[in-house]
Amino acid sequence: MNIRAGGTLRRALLATLGVVAVALGIIGVFVPGLPTTEFIIAASYLFARSSPRLEGWLEGNRWFGSVLRRFRETGGMARKTKALALAWMWSGLSISLYVLAASGIGIQLFVLTMGIMGTVTILFVVRTTAERQPLILS
């Protein structure tokens, strides 16, 4: 296999994984406990490395586009956006914990641990930016 074929195969694999990530993100809107944001950010990362057309489609999306562009430009999230993300995440986690009550404490602890990890990531890893920073469109 030559170098060019390897690059084409790599881009196709990354684009496919990006499409799967978008699909999982959309499913996550309706299924409590399945994250949406993480899958959409992953898709954006994968599309940026594989398909300018799919990257443009995702960034132009009316639900995800402005958030992705702002995150890319500022490198963080506004305090209000963080609060909203945490509220929705913990609402979904609460529903998941309730639904999983009959599944045993092990699964519930796993879901709770994932929620705590997500909270720590949003609060301490993702940089807090000013509330209204103008987008720099490139």
Sine and cosine of phi, psi and omega as CSV:
sin_phi,cos_phi,sin_psi,cos_psi,sin_omega,cos_omega
0.00,0.00,0.77,-0.64,0.00,-1.00
-0.99,0.14,0.16,-0.99,-0.07,-1.00
-0.89,0.45,-0.65,0.76,-0.02,-1.00
-0.90,0.44,-0.67,0.74,0.02,-1.00
-0.90,0.43,-0.60,0.80,0.03,-1.00
-0.90,0.44,-0.64,0.77,0.04,-1.00
-0.92,0.40,-0.64,0.77,0.03,-1.00
-0.91,0.41,-0.67,0.74,0.03,-1.00
-0.90,0.44,-0.67,0.75,0.01,-1.00
-0.89,0.46,-0.72,0.70,0.00,-1.00
-0.89,0.45,-0.64,0.77,0.02,-1.00
-0.91,0.42,-0.65,0.76,0.02,-1.00
-0.90,0.43,-0.71,0.70,0.02,-1.00
-0.90,0.44,-0.65,0.76,0.03,-1.00
-0.90,0.43,-0.66,0.75,0.02,-1.00
-0.89,0.46,-0.71,0.71,0.04,-1.00
-0.89,0.46,-0.58,0.82,0.05,-1.00
-0.90,0.44,-0.68,0.74,0.03,-1.00
-0.90,0.44,-0.66,0.75,0.04,-1.00
-0.89,0.45,-0.66,0.75,0.01,-1.00
-0.89,0.45,-0.66,0.75,0.05,-1.00
-0.89,0.46,-0.70,0.72,0.00,-1.00
-0.87,0.49,-0.70,0.71,0.03,-1.00
-0.91,0.41,-0.59,0.81,0.05,-1.00
-0.90,0.44,-0.65,0.76,0.03,-1.00
-0.92,0.39,-0.67,0.74,0.06,-1.00
-0.88,0.48,-0.61,0.80,0.00,-1.00
-0.89,0.46,-0.37,0.93,0.07,-1.00
-0.90,0.43,-0.55,0.84,-0.10,-0.99
-0.97,-0.23,-0.31,0.95,-0.06,-1.00
-0.95,-0.32,0.93,-0.38,0.01,-1.00
-0.86,0.51,0.67,-0.74,0.03,-1.00
1.00,-0.06,-0.36,0.93,0.05,-1.00
-1.00,-0.02,0.88,-0.48,-0.10,-0.99
-0.94,0.34,0.53,-0.85,0.07,-1.00
-0.98,-0.22,-0.78,0.62,-0.11,-0.99
-0.84,0.54,-0.72,0.70,-0.05,-1.00
-0.88,0.47,-0.65,0.76,0.00,-1.00
-0.94,0.35,-0.60,0.80,0.01,-1.00
-0.94,0.35,-0.65,0.76,0.07,-1.00
-0.90,0.44,-0.66,0.75,0.05,-1.00
-0.88,0.47,-0.67,0.74,0.03,-1.00
-0.88,0.47,-0.67,0.75,0.02,-1.00
-0.87,0.49,-0.69,0.72,0.04,-1.00
-0.87,0.49,-0.74,0.68,-0.03,-1.00
-0.91,0.41,-0.67,0.75,0.01,-1.00
-0.92,0.39,-0.58,0.81,0.01,-1.00
-0.89,0.46,-0.44,0.90,-0.02,-1.00
-0.98,-0.18,0.02,1.00,-0.08,-1.00
-0.71,-0.70,-0.66,0.75,-0.15,-0.99
-0.57,-0.82,0.97,-0.24,0.06,-1.00
-0.85,0.52,-0.54,0.84,0.00,-1.00
-0.92,0.40,-0.73,0.69,0.02,-1.00
-0.93,0.36,-0.58,0.81,0.07,-1.00
-0.89,0.46,-0.69,0.72,0.04,-1.00
-0.90,0.44,-0.63,0.78,0.03,-1.00
-0.89,0.46,-0.71,0.70,-0.04,-1.00
-0.92,0.39,-0.67,0.74,0.01,-1.00
-0.95,0.32,-0.39,0.92,0.05,-1.00
-1.00,0.02,-0.08,1.00,-0.02,-1.00
-0.90,0.44,0.69,-0.72,-0.09,-1.00
-0.94,0.35,-0.38,0.92,0.01,-1.00
-1.00,-0.05,-0.61,0.79,-0.12,-0.99
-0.96,-0.29,-0.39,0.92,-0.19,-0.98
-0.86,0.50,-0.78,0.63,-0.08,-1.00
-0.91,0.41,-0.61,0.80,0.02,-1.00
-0.91,0.42,-0.70,0.72,0.01,-1.00
-0.90,0.44,-0.69,0.73,0.01,-1.00
-0.90,0.44,-0.70,0.72,0.00,-1.00
-0.90,0.44,-0.66,0.75,0.02,-1.00
-0.90,0.44,-0.66,0.75,0.01,-1.00
-0.91,0.42,-0.66,0.75,-0.06,-1.00
-0.97,0.25,-0.63,0.77,-0.10,-1.00
-0.99,-0.15,-0.36,0.93,-0.02,-1.00
0.97,0.26,0.29,0.96,-0.01,-1.00
-0.27,-0.96,-0.23,-0.97,-0.01,-1.00
-0.78,-0.63,0.55,-0.83,0.08,-1.00
-0.94,0.34,0.44,-0.90,-0.02,-1.00
-0.83,0.56,-0.68,0.74,0.00,-1.00
-0.89,0.45,-0.65,0.76,0.02,-1.00
-0.92,0.40,-0.64,0.77,0.06,-1.00
-0.88,0.48,-0.70,0.71,-0.01,-1.00
-0.88,0.47,-0.68,0.73,0.02,-1.00
-0.91,0.43,-0.68,0.73,0.02,-1.00
-0.88,0.47,-0.68,0.73,0.01,-1.00
-0.92,0.40,-0.64,0.77,0.02,-1.00
-0.89,0.46,-0.73,0.69,0.01,-1.00
-0.92,0.40,-0.65,0.76,-0.01,-1.00
-0.88,0.47,-0.73,0.68,-0.03,-1.00
-0.95,0.30,-0.44,0.90,0.13,-0.99
-0.90,0.43,-0.74,0.68,0.04,-1.00
-0.90,0.44,-0.65,0.76,0.02,-1.00
-0.91,0.41,-0.62,0.79,0.03,-1.00
-0.88,0.47,-0.70,0.72,0.06,-1.00
-0.88,0.47,-0.68,0.73,0.01,-1.00
-0.88,0.47,-0.71,0.71,0.01,-1.00
-0.88,0.47,-0.63,0.78,0.04,-1.00
-0.91,0.42,-0.73,0.68,-0.02,-1.00
-0.90,0.43,-0.57,0.82,-0.05,-1.00
-1.00,0.05,0.15,0.99,-0.05,-1.00
-0.83,0.56,-0.61,0.79,-0.03,-1.00
-0.99,0.15,-0.17,0.99,-0.06,-1.00
-0.99,0.12,-0.21,0.98,0.03,-1.00
0.93,-0.36,0.35,-0.94,-0.08,-1.00
-0.93,0.35,-0.49,0.87,-0.02,-1.00
-0.87,0.49,-0.73,0.69,0.01,-1.00
-0.93,0.37,-0.64,0.77,0.03,-1.00
-0.89,0.45,-0.66,0.75,0.05,-1.00
-0.90,0.43,-0.61,0.79,0.04,-1.00
-0.88,0.47,-0.74,0.67,0.01,-1.00
-0.88,0.47,-0.68,0.73,0.02,-1.00
-0.89,0.46,-0.66,0.75,0.04,-1.00
-0.89,0.45,-0.67,0.75,0.04,-1.00
-0.89,0.45,-0.62,0.79,0.04,-1.00
-0.91,0.42,-0.66,0.75,0.03,-1.00
-0.91,0.41,-0.67,0.74,0.03,-1.00
-0.89,0.45,-0.67,0.74,0.04,-1.00
-0.89,0.45,-0.65,0.76,0.02,-1.00
-0.90,0.44,-0.73,0.69,0.02,-1.00
-0.87,0.49,-0.65,0.76,0.02,-1.00
-0.89,0.46,-0.75,0.66,-0.02,-1.00
-0.90,0.44,-0.66,0.75,-0.08,-1.00
-0.98,0.21,-0.61,0.80,-0.17,-0.99
-0.89,-0.45,-0.32,0.95,-0.01,-1.00
-0.99,-0.15,-0.72,0.70,0.01,-1.00
-0.97,0.23,0.82,-0.57,-0.05,-1.00
-0.92,0.40,0.64,-0.77,0.08,-1.00
-1.00,0.02,0.80,-0.60,-0.02,-1.00
-0.93,-0.36,0.13,-0.99,0.05,-1.00
-0.89,0.46,0.46,-0.89,-0.05,-1.00
-0.86,0.51,-0.72,0.69,-0.11,-0.99
-0.81,-0.59,0.97,0.26,0.11,-0.99
-1.00,0.00,0.75,-0.66,0.01,-1.00
-0.92,0.39,0.58,-0.81,0.05,-1.00
-0.97,0.26,0.65,-0.76,0.10,-0.99
-0.98,-0.20,0.97,-0.24,-0.04,-1.00
-1.00,0.06,0.80,-0.60,0.00,-1.00
-0.96,-0.28,0.00,0.00,0.00,0.00
